[in-house]
Amino acid sequence: MPDQSPIDQIAERVERLLLRHEELNRTNALLYKEIEMLSQERDSLKSRLSAARARVDALLARLPGAGSAPLNGAGGSV
């Protein structure tokens, strides 16, 4: 606005910058919370995957002849 003094123009710009700074701080805080939630979800999924792998390994170990018979079905007559 041309009728404003340079001091008023600077003051207005500073106010806008302060508002923008507050907005960016709020956004940054929300992003940090989201990162924390996603990190916890990732850790939970990794834990669940590890537990599932352990259960599968335990089930495979219980199969008859585990580790001694080939998996391709060989051993029978042709």
KEVEXFI-512597 format. One record per atom (N, C-alpha, C): residue number from 0; residue in one letter; atom name; x, y, z. Coordinates in steps of 0.1 Angstrom, whole numbers, plus 2048, in hexadecimal, padded with zeros to 3 digits. Example, Ala and Ser with C-alpha at 12.3 -4.5 7.8 and 13.67 -1.06 7.14 Angstrom:
KEVEXFI-512597
ATOM     n   res   atom    xx    yy    zz
ATOM     0     A      N   884   7C7   84E
ATOM     0     A     CA   87B   7D3   84E
ATOM     0     A      C   884   7DF   84E
ATOM     1     S      N   880   7EA   847
ATOM     1     S     CA   889   7F5   847
ATOM     1     S      C   881   800   84F
END
This chain:
KEVEXFI-512597
ATOM     n   res   atom    xx    yy    zz
ATOM     0     M      N   808   7F4   800
ATOM     0     M     CA   800   800   800
ATOM     0     M      C   809   80C   800
ATOM     1     P      N   808   814   7F6
ATOM     1     P     CA   811   820   7F5
ATOM     1     P      C   80F   82B   7FF
ATOM     2     D      N   803   82B   806
ATOM     2     D     CA   801   836   810
ATOM     2     D      C   807   832   81D
ATOM     3     Q      N   80C   826   81F
ATOM     3     Q     CA   812   822   82C
ATOM     3     Q      C   820   827   82C
ATOM     4     S      N   825   82A   838
ATOM     4     S     CA   833   82D   83A
ATOM     4     S      C   83B   821   839
ATOM     5     P      N   848   822   836
ATOM     5     P     CA   851   817   836
ATOM     5     P      C   851   80F   843
ATOM     6     I      N   850   815   84E
ATOM     6     I     CA   84F   80E   85B
ATOM     6     I      C   843   806   85C
ATOM     7     D      N   837   80B   858
ATOM     7     D     CA   82B   804   858
ATOM     7     D      C   82C   7F8   84E
ATOM     8     Q      N   832   7F9   843
ATOM     8     Q     CA   833   7EE   839
ATOM     8     Q      C   83C   7E3   83F
ATOM     9     I      N   847   7E7   846
ATOM     9     I     CA   850   7DD   84C
ATOM     9     I      C   848   7D6   857
ATOM    10     A      N   841   7DE   85F
ATOM    10     A     CA   83A   7D8   86B
ATOM    10     A      C   830   7CE   866
ATOM    11     E      N   829   7D1   85B
ATOM    11     E     CA   81F   7C8   855
ATOM    11     E      C   826   7BB   850
ATOM    12     R      N   831   7BC   849
ATOM    12     R     CA   838   7B1   844
ATOM    12     R      C   83D   7A8   850
ATOM    13     V      N   842   7AF   85B
ATOM    13     V     CA   847   7A7   866
ATOM    13     V      C   83B   79F   86D
ATOM    14     E      N   830   7A6   86D
ATOM    14     E     CA   824   79F   873
ATOM    14     E      C   820   792   86A
ATOM    15     R      N   821   794   85D
ATOM    15     R     CA   81E   789   854
ATOM    15     R      C   828   77E   856
ATOM    16     L      N   835   782   857
ATOM    16     L     CA   840   778   859
ATOM    16     L      C   83E   770   867
ATOM    17     L      N   83A   778   871
ATOM    17     L     CA   838   771   87E
ATOM    17     L      C   82C   767   87D
ATOM    18     L      N   821   76B   876
ATOM    18     L     CA   816   761   875
ATOM    18     L      C   81B   755   86D
ATOM    19     R      N   822   757   862
ATOM    19     R     CA   827   74C   85A
ATOM    19     R      C   830   743   863
ATOM    20     H      N   839   749   86B
ATOM    20     H     CA   842   742   874
ATOM    20     H      C   83A   739   87D
ATOM    21     E      N   82F   73E   883
ATOM    21     E     CA   827   737   88C
ATOM    21     E      C   820   72B   885
ATOM    22     E      N   81B   72E   879
ATOM    22     E     CA   815   723   871
ATOM    22     E      C   81F   718   86E
ATOM    23     L      N   82B   71C   86A
ATOM    23     L     CA   835   712   867
ATOM    23     L      C   839   70A   873
ATOM    24     N      N   83A   710   87F
ATOM    24     N     CA   83D   709   88B
ATOM    24     N      C   832   6FF   88F
ATOM    25     R      N   825   703   88D
ATOM    25     R     CA   81A   6F9   88F
ATOM    25     R      C   81B   6EE   886
ATOM    26     T      N   81D   6F1   879
ATOM    26     T     CA   81E   6E6   86F
ATOM    26     T      C   82A   6DD   872
ATOM    27     N      N   835   6E2   876
ATOM    27     N     CA   841   6DA   87A
ATOM    27     N      C   83E   6D1   886
ATOM    28     A      N   837   6D6   890
ATOM    28     A     CA   833   6CE   89B
ATOM    28     A      C   82A   6C3   897
ATOM    29     L      N   821   6C5   88E
ATOM    29     L     CA   818   6BB   88A
ATOM    29     L      C   820   6B0   882
ATOM    30     L      N   829   6B5   87A
ATOM    30     L     CA   831   6AB   872
ATOM    30     L      C   83A   6A2   87B
ATOM    31     Y      N   83F   6A8   886
ATOM    31     Y     CA   847   6A1   890
ATOM    31     Y      C   83E   696   897
ATOM    32     K      N   832   69A   89A
ATOM    32     K     CA   828   690   8A0
ATOM    32     K      C   826   685   896
ATOM    33     E      N   824   688   88A
ATOM    33     E     CA   821   67E   87F
ATOM    33     E      C   82D   675   87E
ATOM    34     I      N   839   67A   87E
ATOM    34     I     CA   845   672   87D
ATOM    34     I      C   846   669   889
ATOM    35     E      N   843   66D   895
ATOM    35     E     CA   843   665   8A1
ATOM    35     E      C   838   65A   8A0
ATOM    36     M      N   82C   65D   89B
ATOM    36     M     CA   822   653   899
ATOM    36     M      C   826   648   88F
ATOM    37     L      N   82C   64D   884
ATOM    37     L     CA   830   644   879
ATOM    37     L      C   83C   63B   87E
ATOM    38     S      N   845   641   886
ATOM    38     S     CA   850   639   88B
ATOM    38     S      C   84B   62E   895
ATOM    39     Q      N   841   631   89D
ATOM    39     Q     CA   83B   627   8A6
ATOM    39     Q      C   834   61D   89E
ATOM    40     E      N   82D   621   894
ATOM    40     E     CA   826   617   88B
ATOM    40     E      C   830   60D   885
ATOM    41     R      N   83B   613   87F
ATOM    41     R     CA   845   60B   879
ATOM    41     R      C   84B   601   883
ATOM    42     D      N   84E   606   88F
ATOM    42     D     CA   854   5FD   899
ATOM    42     D      C   84A   5F2   89D
ATOM    43     S      N   83D   5F5   89D
ATOM    43     S     CA   833   5EB   8A0
ATOM    43     S      C   832   5E1   895
ATOM    44     L      N   832   5E5   889
ATOM    44     L     CA   832   5DC   87E
ATOM    44     L      C   83E   5D3   87D
ATOM    45     K      N   84A   5D9   880
ATOM    45     K     CA   856   5D1   880
ATOM    45     K      C   855   5C6   88A
ATOM    46     S      N   850   5CA   896
ATOM    46     S     CA   84E   5C0   8A1
ATOM    46     S      C   844   5B5   89D
ATOM    47     R      N   839   5B9   897
ATOM    47     R     CA   82F   5AF   893
ATOM    47     R      C   835   5A6   888
ATOM    48     L      N   83D   5AB   87F
ATOM    48     L     CA   843   5A3   874
ATOM    48     L      C   84D   599   87B
ATOM    49     S      N   855   59E   884
ATOM    49     S     CA   85E   595   88B
ATOM    49     S      C   857   58A   892
ATOM    50     A      N   84C   58D   899
ATOM    50     A     CA   844   582   8A0
ATOM    50     A      C   83E   579   896
ATOM    51     A      N   839   57E   88A
ATOM    51     A     CA   833   575   880
ATOM    51     A      C   83E   56C   87A
ATOM    52     R      N   849   571   878
ATOM    52     R     CA   854   569   873
ATOM    52     R      C   858   55E   87C
ATOM    53     A      N   858   561   889
ATOM    53     A     CA   85C   557   893
ATOM    53     A      C   851   54C   894
ATOM    54     R      N   844   550   892
ATOM    54     R     CA   839   546   892
ATOM    54     R      C   83A   53D   886
ATOM    55     V      N   83D   543   87A
ATOM    55     V     CA   83F   53B   86E
ATOM    55     V      C   84B   532   86F
ATOM    56     D      N   856   537   875
ATOM    56     D     CA   862   52E   877
ATOM    56     D      C   85E   522   880
ATOM    57     A      N   857   525   88B
ATOM    57     A     CA   853   51B   894
ATOM    57     A      C   84A   510   88D
ATOM    58     L      N   841   515   885
ATOM    58     L     CA   838   50C   87E
ATOM    58     L      C   840   503   874
ATOM    59     L      N   849   50A   86D
ATOM    59     L     CA   851   502   864
ATOM    59     L      C   85A   4F7   86B
ATOM    60     A      N   85E   4FB   877
ATOM    60     A     CA   867   4F1   87E
ATOM    60     A      C   85E   4E5   883
ATOM    61     R      N   851   4E7   884
ATOM    61     R     CA   848   4DC   889
ATOM    61     R      C   844   4D3   87D
ATOM    62     L      N   847   4D7   871
ATOM    62     L     CA   843   4CE   866
ATOM    62     L      C   84B   4C1   866
ATOM    63     P      N   845   4B6   863
ATOM    63     P     CA   84C   4AA   862
ATOM    63     P      C   857   4AA   858
ATOM    64     G      N   863   4A5   85C
ATOM    64     G     CA   86E   4A5   853
ATOM    64     G      C   874   4B2   84F
ATOM    65     A      N   871   4BC   857
ATOM    65     A     CA   876   4CA   854
ATOM    65     A      C   885   4CA   854
ATOM    66     G      N   88A   4CE   849
ATOM    66     G     CA   899   4D0   847
ATOM    66     G      C   89F   4C3   841
ATOM    67     S      N   898   4B8   840
ATOM    67     S     CA   89E   4AC   83B
ATOM    67     S      C   899   4A8   82D
ATOM    68     A      N   88C   4AC   82A
ATOM    68     A     CA   886   4A8   81E
ATOM    68     A      C   887   4B4   814
ATOM    69     P      N   88A   4B2   807
ATOM    69     P     CA   88A   4BD   7FE
ATOM    69     P      C   87B   4C2   7FC
ATOM    70     L      N   87A   4CF   7F9
ATOM    70     L     CA   86D   4D5   7F7
ATOM    70     L      C   867   4D3   7EA
ATOM    71     N      N   86F   4CE   7E0
ATOM    71     N     CA   869   4CD   7D2
ATOM    71     N      C   862   4C0   7D0
ATOM    72     G      N   85F   4B8   7DA
ATOM    72     G     CA   857   4AC   7D8
ATOM    72     G      C   85F   4A0   7D4
ATOM    73     A      N   86C   4A1   7D2
ATOM    73     A     CA   874   496   7CE
ATOM    73     A      C   874   48B   7D9
ATOM    74     G      N   878   47F   7D5
ATOM    74     G     CA   879   474   7DF
ATOM    74     G      C   86E   46A   7DC
ATOM    75     G      N   864   46D   7D4
ATOM    75     G     CA   85A   463   7D1
ATOM    75     G      C   85E   45C   7C4
ATOM    76     S      N   856   451   7C0
ATOM    76     S     CA   85A   44A   7B4
ATOM    76     S      C   854   452   7A8
ATOM    77     V      N   85B   450   79C
ATOM    77     V     CA   857   458   790
ATOM    77     V      C   84D   451   788
END
